[in-house]
């Protein structure tokens, strides 16, 4: 019965709807909940809803589904706080903290190499962000749409 229910959910309910139902079921259960996890789930659900709403609005304007989703995703990602890369840096710090808890007590050469790679990646992100901040908003939005389209495998990545 569980497989049938899951299949029907996937066919008739979108991803954001399934996440909302899952969050509701989790809230109704008796398990101990973490406030930070609930906050993250709520934030993700709000962001997914904004993306879906924007995509539907762009589709009503006559855009193709893939372009509308890419543009909606780009708009949502660029509307973040004054520094869009702050979410990336926060995620990297959280990942480092999580890995730091599970790493062995004795650092290895791989750990040192990994730390160097992360430091290089963060510095590259900061350098590229400075270049992106110099662009005008229209050009930046077009580049973001193209990048998201390329990542999603869209057919219309050249403009």
C-alpha positions in Angstrom: 0.0 0.0 0.0 2.9 2.4 0.7 4.3 2.0 -2.8 0.9 2.8 -4.4 0.5 5.9 -2.1 4.0 7.1 -3.0 3.4 6.6 -6.7 0.1 8.5 -6.6 1.7 11.3 -4.7 4.4 11.6 -7.3 1.9 11.7 -10.1 -0.7 14.0 -8.7 1.2 16.2 -6.2 4.2 18.4 -7.0 7.4 18.4 -5.1 6.5 21.4 -3.0 3.2 19.8 -2.1 4.8 16.5 -1.2 7.3 18.5 1.0 4.4 20.3 2.7 2.5 17.0 3.3 5.7 15.5 4.7 6.2 18.5 7.0 2.6 18.3 8.2 2.9 14.6 8.9 6.2 15.2 10.7 4.6 17.9 12.8 1.7 15.6 13.7 4.0 12.8 14.8 5.3 12.5 18.4 9.0 12.7 17.5 11.1 15.4 19.0 11.7 18.1 16.5 14.7 20.4 16.1 13.7 24.1 15.7 16.6 24.8 13.3 15.5 21.9 11.1 11.9 23.0 11.0 13.0 26.5 10.2 15.1 25.2 7.3 12.2 23.1 6.0 9.9 26.1 6.2 12.5 28.3 4.4 13.0 25.8 1.7 9.2 25.4 1.2 8.7 29.2 1.0 11.5 29.4 -1.6 10.1 26.6 -3.6 6.7 28.2 -3.6 8.2 31.5 -4.8 9.9 29.8 -7.6 6.8 28.0 -8.7 4.7 31.1 -8.5 7.2 33.1 -10.5 7.5 30.3 -13.1 3.7 30.2 -13.5 3.6 34.0 -13.9 6.3 33.8 -16.6 4.4 31.0 -18.4 1.3 33.1 -18.5 3.4 35.8 -20.2 4.1 33.2 -23.0 7.5 31.7 -21.9 8.3 28.1 -22.4 8.2 26.0 -19.2 12.0 25.4 -19.0 12.8 29.1 -19.6 10.1 30.2 -17.1 11.5 27.9 -14.4 15.1 29.0 -15.1 14.2 32.7 -14.9 12.1 32.1 -11.8 15.0 30.3 -10.1 17.4 33.0 -11.2 15.2 35.8 -9.8 14.7 33.9 -6.5 18.4 33.2 -6.1 19.4 36.8 -6.9 16.8 38.3 -4.5 18.6 37.0 -1.5 20.2 39.4 0.9 22.7 42.0 -0.1 25.4 39.4 -0.7 24.0 36.4 -2.7 27.2 34.5 -2.1 26.6 34.5 1.7 24.3 31.5 1.4 27.1 29.6 -0.3 29.6 30.6 2.3 27.2 29.7 5.1 26.6 26.2 3.5 30.4 25.7 3.2 30.9 26.6 6.8 28.1 24.3 7.9 29.5 21.4 5.8 33.0 22.1 7.3 31.5 22.0 10.8 29.6 18.8 10.0 32.7 17.1 8.6 34.8 18.4 11.5 32.6 16.4 13.8 33.1 13.2 11.9 36.7 13.5 10.9 39.3 11.4 12.7 41.4 13.0 15.4 44.6 12.7 13.4 44.6 14.9 10.3 45.8 13.2 7.1 47.4 14.6 4.0 44.0 14.4 2.3 42.4 16.6 5.0 45.1 19.2 4.4 44.6 19.0 0.7 40.9 19.3 1.1 41.3 22.4 3.3 43.5 24.0 0.6 40.9 23.2 -2.1 38.1 24.7 0.0 40.2 27.8 0.7 41.0 28.2 -3.0 37.3 27.7 -3.9 36.1 30.3 -1.4 38.7 32.9 -2.6 37.7 32.2 -6.2 34.0 32.7 -5.3 34.9 36.0 -3.7 36.9 37.2 -6.7 34.2 36.2 -9.1 31.5 37.8 -7.0 33.4 41.2 -7.2 33.3 40.9 -11.0 29.6 40.0 -10.9 28.8 42.9 -8.6 30.2 45.3 -11.3 27.6 44.1 -13.9 24.3 45.9 -14.4 21.3 44.0 -13.1 19.8 43.2 -16.5 23.0 41.6 -17.8 23.5 39.8 -14.5 19.9 38.4 -14.7 20.5 37.2 -18.3 23.8 35.5 -17.3 22.1 33.9 -14.3 19.3 32.6 -16.6 21.8 31.2 -19.0 23.8 29.5 -16.2 20.7 28.0 -14.6 19.5 26.8 -18.1 22.8 25.2 -18.8 22.8 23.5 -15.4 19.3 22.2 -15.9 20.2 21.0 -19.4 17.9 23.3 -21.2 17.9 23.4 -25.0 18.0 27.2 -25.2 21.3 28.1 -23.3 22.7 30.4 -25.9 21.2 33.9 -26.2 
